[in-house]
Amino acid sequence: MRVGFHISIGGGWSKVIDRAVALGCDTLQIFSRNPRGWAYEELDPVEAKEFIKQREAKNLYPLIVHMPYLPNLGTDDAELYNKSVDSLKVELQRAALLGAPYLVMHVGKYGKTSEQDALNRVIKGINIALGEVKNDVILLLENTAGQGSEVGYTFEQIKYIIDRVDDKSRIGVCFDTAHAFEAGYDLSNKDAVYKTVDEFDRIIGLDKLYVVHLNDSKTPLGSRVDRHWHIGEGHIGREGFYHIVHHPYLSKLPGIMETPRKKPEDDKKNMKVIRELMAG
């Protein structure tokens, strides 16, 4: 498994690579712009090419781009929905320019309507965006914890979306371990890990799984409360993560940690633990 972190782009693209290398990353995930706002600056193609060159020189791959926080394709608010679809189109374009094969998206929230209505809106928005932006970037739906009005917390809901996306070659899944655990999919021991992965394969298909978010959970199994925690220190625990990183299929995928970061030492601690488990 190639492992890494979500890396800040603060201060410019040249600093991203240095941060990833300093943390011992093999792969990395980024936001292509401020994740908490709608405004953005156009990417400079020259800077983007230099970023790709630097990343390749340090053998950092694959690059994964994550959608900003504000877009919500599940909303019934027309203005927010249109802005969200536009944001998805922009991020697909930016991901391609940065040389990222994958764009990760939170599925969405239903608000005042129903989960089913939200899922249908998500499908419509994805089809619009993929239909208008023709490139090779694969959109990955990130399973959710099911907190509040989130959709996409069951494998069945994710399959429902994938089955109705027109371009099947450009849709897949990013499997978040904390979210899955919080949604009720046990990952705390070998039998649980294999059972959950087998269920994913039966319902969605492992051929649609491209990236793993390696996060422990601060809340218990089935809590429906999204709280990431340090690797091995949460309810999934070291045993669970040992079998995640050694699973025959999961071990071949890139693993991105989004663990709590109050200081750089936190990332170094999590990298040390995941490397120990991979080596064990």
C-alpha positions in Angstrom: 0.0 0.0 0.0 1.3 3.5 -0.9 0.4 5.7 2.0 0.3 9.5 2.5 -1.7 12.4 4.0 -3.9 15.2 2.9 -1.4 17.9 2.4 -2.0 21.7 2.7 -1.5 23.8 -0.5 -0.9 26.9 1.6 2.0 29.0 0.5 2.0 27.7 -3.1 2.4 24.5 -5.0 6.2 24.2 -4.5 5.7 23.7 -0.8 3.2 20.8 -1.2 5.9 18.4 -2.4 8.3 19.4 0.4 5.6 18.8 3.0 4.8 15.4 1.6 8.4 14.3 1.4 9.1 15.5 4.9 6.3 13.2 6.2 7.5 10.2 4.3 4.6 10.0 1.9 4.3 7.8 -1.2 1.1 9.4 -2.3 -0.9 12.5 -1.4 -4.3 14.2 -1.4 -4.9 17.9 -1.8 -7.6 20.5 -2.2 -7.0 22.4 -5.4 -8.2 25.6 -3.8 -9.6 27.0 -0.6 -12.0 24.3 0.6 -14.2 26.6 2.6 -15.1 29.2 -0.1 -16.5 29.4 -3.5 -14.1 31.8 -5.0 -10.9 30.6 -6.7 -8.1 31.6 -8.9 -7.4 30.0 -12.3 -4.6 27.5 -12.2 -1.5 28.6 -14.1 -0.7 25.8 -16.6 3.0 26.5 -16.2 2.8 26.2 -12.4 0.7 23.0 -12.8 3.3 21.4 -15.1 6.1 22.3 -12.7 4.1 20.8 -9.9 3.7 17.6 -11.8 7.4 17.5 -12.6 8.4 18.0 -9.0 5.9 15.4 -7.8 7.1 12.8 -10.3 10.7 13.5 -9.4 9.9 12.5 -5.8 8.0 9.4 -6.9 4.8 10.7 -5.3 1.7 9.0 -6.9 -1.1 8.9 -7.4 -2.2 12.5 -6.7 -5.8 12.7 -5.3 -7.8 15.9 -5.4 -10.6 16.3 -2.9 -13.7 18.5 -3.6 -14.2 21.6 -1.4 -16.5 21.3 1.6 -19.3 23.6 0.4 -20.7 21.9 -2.7 -23.7 19.6 -2.0 -25.2 17.7 -4.9 -27.9 16.3 -2.7 -29.5 19.7 -1.8 -32.9 20.8 -3.0 -31.8 24.4 -2.9 -31.6 25.4 -6.6 -29.0 28.0 -6.2 -26.7 25.8 -4.1 -27.3 22.9 -6.4 -26.3 24.8 -9.5 -23.2 26.2 -7.7 -22.3 22.6 -6.6 -22.6 21.2 -10.1 -20.4 24.1 -11.5 -17.9 23.4 -8.7 -17.7 19.8 -9.7 -17.1 20.7 -13.3 -14.3 23.1 -12.3 -12.6 20.5 -10.0 -12.7 17.9 -12.7 -10.8 20.3 -15.0 -8.4 21.3 -12.2 -7.6 17.7 -11.3 -6.7 17.0 -14.9 -4.5 20.0 -15.1 -2.7 18.9 -12.0 -2.2 15.4 -13.2 -4.5 13.8 -10.7 -6.3 10.6 -11.9 -8.9 10.8 -9.1 -11.3 13.4 -7.7 -13.0 12.6 -4.3 -16.4 13.9 -3.5 -18.6 13.6 -0.4 -21.9 12.2 -1.7 -24.2 14.9 -0.3 -26.9 15.8 2.2 -30.7 15.7 1.7 -31.7 18.6 3.9 -35.5 18.9 4.1 -36.3 16.3 1.5 -35.7 12.6 1.4 -32.6 10.4 1.0 -34.0 9.0 -2.2 -34.6 12.5 -3.7 -31.1 13.5 -2.7 -29.6 10.4 -4.4 -31.4 11.2 -7.6 -30.1 14.8 -7.5 -26.6 13.5 -7.0 -26.9 11.3 -10.0 -28.3 14.1 -12.2 -25.5 16.5 -11.1 -22.7 13.9 -11.8 -24.1 13.1 -15.2 -24.2 16.8 -16.1 -20.6 17.4 -14.9 -19.1 14.3 -16.5 -21.1 15.0 -19.7 -19.7 18.5 -20.0 -16.1 17.9 -18.8 -14.5 15.3 -21.1 -11.3 14.1 -19.6 -9.8 11.0 -17.9 -10.4 12.0 -14.2 -12.3 9.4 -12.3 -14.9 10.8 -9.8 -14.8 8.9 -6.5 -17.8 8.8 -4.2 -16.6 8.9 -0.5 -18.8 6.8 1.8 -20.1 8.8 4.7 -20.8 8.2 8.4 -24.5 8.9 7.9 -24.3 11.9 10.3 -27.2 14.3 10.2 -28.8 14.3 6.7 -25.8 12.7 4.9 -26.5 10.2 2.2 -24.0 7.6 0.9 -23.5 5.8 4.2 -24.6 2.4 2.9 -23.0 0.4 0.1 -26.5 0.1 -1.4 -26.9 3.8 -1.8 -23.5 4.1 -3.4 -24.3 1.3 -5.8 -27.7 3.1 -6.6 -25.7 6.1 -7.8 -23.0 4.3 -9.7 -25.6 2.2 -11.5 -27.2 5.3 -12.9 -24.1 7.3 -13.9 -23.9 7.4 -17.6 -20.2 7.1 -17.9 -19.3 4.1 -15.9 -15.6 4.4 -16.7 -15.3 7.6 -14.7 -17.1 6.7 -11.5 -15.8 4.8 -8.5 -15.4 4.8 -4.7 -13.1 6.2 -2.1 -13.5 4.0 1.0 -13.2 5.9 4.3 -12.5 3.5 7.2 -13.8 5.8 9.9 -17.0 6.6 8.0 -17.7 3.0 7.3 -17.1 2.0 10.9 -19.3 4.8 12.1 -22.0 3.8 9.6 -22.0 0.3 11.1 -19.5 -1.7 9.0 -17.1 -3.3 11.5 -13.4 -3.1 10.7 -12.0 -3.9 14.2 -10.6 -7.4 13.6 -9.7 -9.8 10.7 -13.1 -11.4 10.4 -14.8 -8.0 10.4 -12.5 -6.5 7.8 -12.9 -9.5 5.4 -16.7 -9.5 5.9 -17.0 -5.8 5.2 -14.8 -6.0 2.1 -16.7 -9.0 0.9 -19.9 -7.1 1.3 -18.6 -4.2 -0.6 -17.5 -6.5 -3.4 -20.9 -8.3 -3.5 -22.9 -5.0 -3.6 -20.7 -2.5 -5.5 -17.7 -4.5 -6.8 -14.0 -4.1 -5.8 -13.3 -3.1 -9.4 -14.9 0.3 -8.4 -12.7 0.8 -5.3 -9.7 3.0 -6.1 -8.6 4.8 -2.9 -8.8 4.2 0.9 -9.0 6.9 3.5 -7.1 5.5 6.5 -8.8 7.0 9.5 -9.5 5.6 13.0 -12.8 6.5 14.6 -13.2 8.3 17.9 -16.8 7.2 18.1 -18.2 3.6 18.4 -19.4 1.2 15.7 -22.6 2.5 14.2 -22.5 5.8 16.0 -23.3 7.8 12.9 -21.0 10.5 14.3 -18.1 11.5 12.1 -14.9 11.9 14.2 -11.6 10.9 12.8 -8.9 9.7 15.2 -5.3 8.6 15.3 -4.4 5.3 13.7 -4.7 2.5 16.3 -6.0 4.8 19.0 -9.7 4.7 18.2 -12.4 2.0 18.0 -11.0 0.4 14.9 -7.7 0.0 16.7 -4.3 -1.5 15.7 -5.7 -4.9 15.0 -8.3 -3.6 12.6 -5.7 -1.5 10.7 -3.2 -4.4 10.6 -5.8 -6.4 8.7 -6.9 -3.4 6.5 -3.3 -2.7 5.3 -2.7 -6.5 4.8 -5.9 -7.3 3.0 -5.1 -8.8 -0.4 -7.1 -6.1 -2.3 -6.9 -3.1 0.0 -3.1 -3.4 0.3 -2.8 -2.7 -3.4 -4.6 0.7 -3.2 -3.3 4.1 -2.2 -4.1 5.0 1.5 -4.6 8.6 2.6 -4.6 9.5 6.3 -6.8 12.4 7.3 -6.0 12.0 11.0 -6.2 15.0 13.5 -3.3 17.4 13.1 -2.6 19.9 15.8 1.2 19.8 15.1 3.5 18.2 12.6 4.4 15.5 15.1 0.9 14.1 14.9 1.3 13.2 11.2 4.7 11.7 11.9 3.2 9.6 14.7 0.5 8.3 12.4 2.9 7.5 9.6 5.1 5.6 12.0 2.2 3.5 13.2 0.9 2.7 9.8 4.4 1.8 8.6 4.9 -0.5 11.6 1.6 -2.2 10.8 2.4 -2.6 7.2 5.8 -4.1 8.1 4.4 -6.5 10.7 
